[in-house]
Amino acid sequence: MTTYSNLKYDHPFSANATGTGGLTKISSQTASSSASLSFTTGIDSTYKEYIFKLINIHPQTDGADFTFNFSIDGGSNYNVTKTSSIFQSYQGEGGLNPTLNYDDSRDLAQSTAYQVIMQDPGNDDDQSGSGTINLFDPSNTTFVKHFISDTNEYQGSDYTVRKFLAGYANTTSAINAVDFKFASGNIDSGTIIMYGVS
């Protein structure tokens, strides 16, 4: 049987291989009118890759971007310098304006600002956003820290937007905390689950 561990680097491990346990759930948080969701423990040298699953993230404020930032001091400050690029595809409910484009308005160039991963999700009862963020080797003290994300949100203007992000945190210090929040207003509801990849 093929597992995530077999597929993650497109390499078929033998049946008696060790260290092929796949995903290990570390922790999860569920929002309830929360200002932010922060993961301040469990990010260490145990795993070379961490995955955050974002499930039905629903904003209090219509059209507020959903964002994240890293910390190297256990969550006292979320201000790690980042460079990133974003492209997206989107289409309206009625088939209007299907588009694929580079989104230069939300990428970063050596910035400590929070990184946008969902653009303008709506706050109607049935609107939300979901997706995945991968953070690679956060405890490494030689190299910068790479991250990628793949998200989709149901915008307030009745568009579906799939957003692809890639970038790096320009620090050789260990990243040990991640914070998620909306640019405005609280996280009304939604769950974020953190996994380690073995």
Residue, then its C-alpha position, 0 to 999 in steps of 0.5 A: m500500500t502506498t503511504y504519504s511517506n512513500l510519495k513525499y519524495d516520489h521514492p518507493f521505500s522498501a517494506n522493511a525500511t525504518g523512519t517511514g511513519g508518515l504524518t504525526k499529529i502534534s497539536s491542533q487549535t480551534a478558533s472561537s472568535s480568536a484574535s489569533l492561533s499560535f503554535t509555540t510548542g512542538i516545533d523543534s529538531t524532531y522533524k525536518e518538515y512540518i505541515f499545517k492543515l487549515i480547515n474552514i477558516h472563517p473570518q469575523t470581518d468580510g474580506a480580511d486577508f488571512t496571514f501568518n508569521f514566524s518567531i525565533d523566540g518562542g512567540s515573544n515576537y513574530n517578525v521574521t524577515k521573509t521573501s515570497s512569491i504568489f500566483q493564483s487562479y480564480q473564477g466567479e460562481g457564474g463563470l465570470n473572469p476565469t484567470l491565472n495570474y501572478d499576485d504581486s500585491r501580496d508577495l514580500a521582499q525582505s519584509t517582517a510583515y505577516q504573509v498573506i495566504m488567503q485573500d479576502p475570504g468572505n464572512d457569510d455563513d457558508q464562506s471560509g478558506s482551507g489549505t496546507i502550509n509546509l515549513f521545512d527544517p525550521s531548527n536548522t541553524t545553517f540555512v534559511k527556512h523554506f515554506i510553501s502553501d496551497t490554499n483556496e478561499y470562497q471570497g465575499s465577492d462569490y469567487t473561488v481563489r486558489k493561491f499558491l505561495a512559496g518563499y523563505a524566512n531569511t534567518t539562520s536562527a531556529i524557527n520555533a513558533v508560528d502565528f496565524k491571524f486575519a489582517s482585521g478582526n478575529i478568526d470566527s471559527g476554523t481549525i489548524i492542525m500541525y503535523g510532523v513529517s517523518 
